[in-house]
Amino acid sequence: MASVNMHEPSPQDAAAAHELLDWALARLADRRGTLPPADPHVTLPAFSAQGIGTAAALHALLGTVFPTAVPPDHPRFLAFIPGTPTVAAALADMSLSAAMVFGGSRLEGAAAVDAEEATVRWLADAAGFPATAGGTFVSGGSMGNLSALVAARGARYASGRRQVVITGTSAHSSLAAATRVMGCDLVVAPPADDHGRLDAATLTAALEGHDPEGVVAVVATAGATNNGAVDDLAGVAGVCADRRLWLHVDGAYGGAALLSPRLRGLFAGIERADSFIVNPHKWLYLPFDCAAVLYRDARAARHALVQQADYLDAIADDEAGNPSDLALHLTRRARGLPLWASVLAYGTDAYVQAIEHCHDVALYAAERITASPALELVLEPSLTVVVLRRLGWDAPAYAAWSDAALHSGLGMITPTRHDGETVLRLCFINPLTTRDDVDMVLEDLAKDPA
Ligand SMILES: Cc1ncc(COP(=O)(O)O)c(C=O)c1O
């Protein structure tokens, strides 16, 4: 049986690698060319004893698999929370796989850990966290929220027989999932307003009747996925401080706006939180998957999260700690490095401009909706989520339009619900989205019955 050397590049591999780089640059240069997606009913090549070679395997990925994906970086992908990596971030991310950096420990990662920590510090400064703060990068907001709640429980030694996590109505579904994993109950405070915000009064109402010892954490949302709302962080922080409760802020989507002088005021109070998350794979322009989880007191978080084993003594760092100690992970990709490389490459001003451009486009969309006789704003836009109604449409009409929009290449725009009513939701976090894109979508939406 002929043996194949899978671990050294052959001349054919080198040719395939150059082709791959050309493809990657062309893909990044033409994000508008990615819609509509190809028919996903493709025939995938099967595994075989001999294999088909690197070039053919890459062709299968580039030519067969990738074209069927709906690209979140298309300027009219306005559903869910999309993502648009910068060129430097995408290239740095590609390089990470070949460099094979173990990002879990200082012993192995050295400067990679320093670079990730500098990036964490940049985010901590944006939130106004003290010098004791620290954090790491995990796979996503769900893992970030879970890690923060586990740290909260560890730090507080919550001892009530019934342990609860308290959120507002706009909290992300990952928090319900985290409480299920932790065996805690989720208590949802009543909404303070149409956006479902949490404030001091609604939090106080939700706390009534709960043993404070059993409150693992209060979670405020800084940028609700469904409508962009930012909870009253200052009011909530005040209640938490009075009662010595752990405050976690979920800024998975909205946290990026901490960098914008124009939007920073919405987050007043975040500096008093015990932990917060922000997902660079959303509005900080990284490829999937990357969320930052930050703790006000990194030592307390380490205490709750560090893994111990005889064979790990070699990497343990009791003084400075390791990235592995700060979340539910051990082996980890240094997934914060592409953010470090991207901020280094373009500078912090470029981030502010990109974030504020998205806000401008969201405000423009709101204006156009208000001016259209066929459309109606459902809520005042918050951050960059715009929720609207197409007059006369029901749920099947929205679904039909959304499906047609995707397949014609108009865009990826999906319905949601507000107060039980099916409505449409646009999320603007792509700096390549223009006013013309907004006009195209809204004109199509307004033009005729679905
Ligand atoms: C506010 C908020 N929190 C948490 C999450 C979960 O993040 P992830 O999808 O990265 O797990 C999301 C994702 O959309 C989100 O918008």
The ligand as an SDF file (V2000), in Angstrom:
LIG
                    3D

 16 16  0  0  0  0  0  0  0  0999 V2000
  -27.1630   39.6800   22.8710 C   0  0  0  0  0  0  0  0  0  0  0  0
  -26.6060   38.3240   22.5080 C   0  0  0  0  0  0  0  0  0  0  0  0
  -26.1110   37.5390   23.4640 N   0  0  0  0  0  0  0  0  0  0  0  0
  -25.5900   36.3330   23.2000 C   0  0  0  0  0  0  0  0  0  0  0  0
  -25.5610   35.8460   21.9110 C   0  0  0  0  0  0  0  0  0  0  0  0
  -24.9980   34.4860   21.6630 C   0  0  0  0  0  0  0  0  0  0  0  0
  -23.8000   34.5900   20.9590 O   0  0  0  0  0  0  0  0  0  0  0  0
  -23.2490   33.3820   20.0730 P   0  0  0  0  0  0  0  0  0  0  0  0
  -24.2230   33.2120   18.9480 O   0  0  0  0  0  0  0  0  0  0  0  0
  -21.9160   33.8710   19.6310 O   0  0  0  0  0  0  0  0  0  0  0  0
  -23.1770   32.1830   20.9530 O   0  0  0  0  0  0  0  0  0  0  0  0
  -26.0740   36.6230   20.8680 C   0  0  0  0  0  0  0  0  0  0  0  0
  -26.0600   36.1040   19.4730 C   0  0  0  0  0  0  0  0  0  0  0  0
  -26.6690   36.5610   18.5790 O   0  0  0  0  0  0  0  0  0  0  0  0
  -26.5970   37.9030   21.1640 C   0  0  0  0  0  0  0  0  0  0  0  0
  -27.0980   38.6950   20.2080 O   0  0  0  0  0  0  0  0  0  0  0  0
  1  2  1  0
  2  3  1  0
  2 15  2  0
  3  4  2  0
  4  5  1  0
  5  6  1  0
  5 12  2  0
  6  7  1  0
  7  8  1  0
  8  9  2  0
  8 10  1  0
  8 11  1  0
 12 13  1  0
 12 15  1  0
 13 14  2  0
 15 16  1  0
M  END
$$$$
